[in-house]
Amino acid sequence: NGLLVTEDFAVGATIDPPSLNGGTIAWTSPLALNNGLQFTGGALTSGTLDIAGNSAQSALMTVSNTTINTSGNYDLSLPSGNAFSGGGSVFNNSGNLVKSSSGVVSFNIVLNNSGTVTVQNGTLSLTTGGTIGGALATANGAVLELANNYTIANGTSFSGAGLISLRDNTTTTVSGTITNNGNILLNSTGSF
């Protein structure tokens, strides 16, 4: 804990095996983690992080002006609360983003999804906006809440026995056709 690593990695640099348990990593060039990230605490600041492979985030991640691009399996396994602290960051998912814990987790940086978001247990609340494409799936008893302004891209599919909720006082724009094989709650007092 308390360690600060500031590094200007060469373009295309990789670090294996990737694990962060406290401390801060700051970088300026894109950094590739080809075997995933096992995150149990700390901070990632000011850079682009490309993550493939199997990842798990079991603690609050401090980010600042960080772009996280995931193409593998990324498991949000923290028990509850905010997934991130800090600002100016974006999470681009083209893989499989899974929320596996039973509590309520707020995904509180911009989420742009072209892969799959799966809520296996509890509630995943998307609180900062972005663009949702690909597939959204919820298991029985689970909830995926769009709690801020989102654009749902053409071809997005909803599925599962759980619930996908669009929160009141937000703007959700549907761009094209979506496929619904699940349960959607329009929690709104507005008009359609």
Rosetta blueprint (number, residue, H / E / L):
1 N L
2 G L
3 L L
4 L E
5 V E
6 T E
7 E E
8 D L
9 F L
10 A L
11 V L
12 G L
13 A E
14 T E
15 I L
16 D L
17 P L
18 P L
19 S E
20 L E
21 N E
22 G E
23 G E
24 T E
25 I E
26 A E
27 W E
28 T L
29 S L
30 P L
31 L E
32 A E
33 L E
34 N L
35 N L
36 G L
37 L L
38 Q E
39 F E
40 T E
41 G E
42 G E
43 A E
44 L E
45 T E
46 S E
47 G E
48 T E
49 L E
50 D E
51 I E
52 A L
53 G L
54 N E
55 S E
56 A E
57 Q E
58 S L
59 A L
60 L L
61 M E
62 T E
63 V E
64 S E
65 N E
66 T E
67 T E
68 I E
69 N E
70 T E
71 S L
72 G L
73 N E
74 Y E
75 D E
76 L E
77 S L
78 L L
79 P L
80 S L
81 G E
82 N E
83 A L
84 F E
85 S E
86 G L
87 G L
88 G L
89 S L
90 V E
91 F E
92 N E
93 N E
94 S L
95 G L
96 N E
97 L E
98 V E
99 K E
100 S L
101 S L
102 S L
103 G L
104 V E
105 V E
106 S E
107 F E
108 N L
109 I L
110 V E
111 L E
112 N E
113 N E
114 S L
115 G L
116 T E
117 V E
118 T E
119 V E
120 Q L
121 N L
122 G L
123 T E
124 L E
125 S E
126 L E
127 T L
128 T L
129 G L
130 G E
131 T E
132 I E
133 G L
134 G L
135 A E
136 L E
137 A E
138 T E
139 A L
140 N L
141 G L
142 A L
143 V E
144 L E
145 E E
146 L E
147 A L
148 N L
149 N L
150 Y E
151 T E
152 I E
153 A L
154 N L
155 G L
156 T L
157 S E
158 F E
159 S E
160 G E
161 A E
162 G E
163 L E
164 I E
165 S E
166 L E
167 R L
168 D L
169 N L
170 T L
171 T L
172 T E
173 T E
174 V E
175 S L
176 G L
177 T L
178 I L
179 T E
180 N E
181 N E
182 G E
183 N E
184 I E
185 L E
186 L E
187 N L
188 S L
189 T L
190 G L
191 S L
192 F L
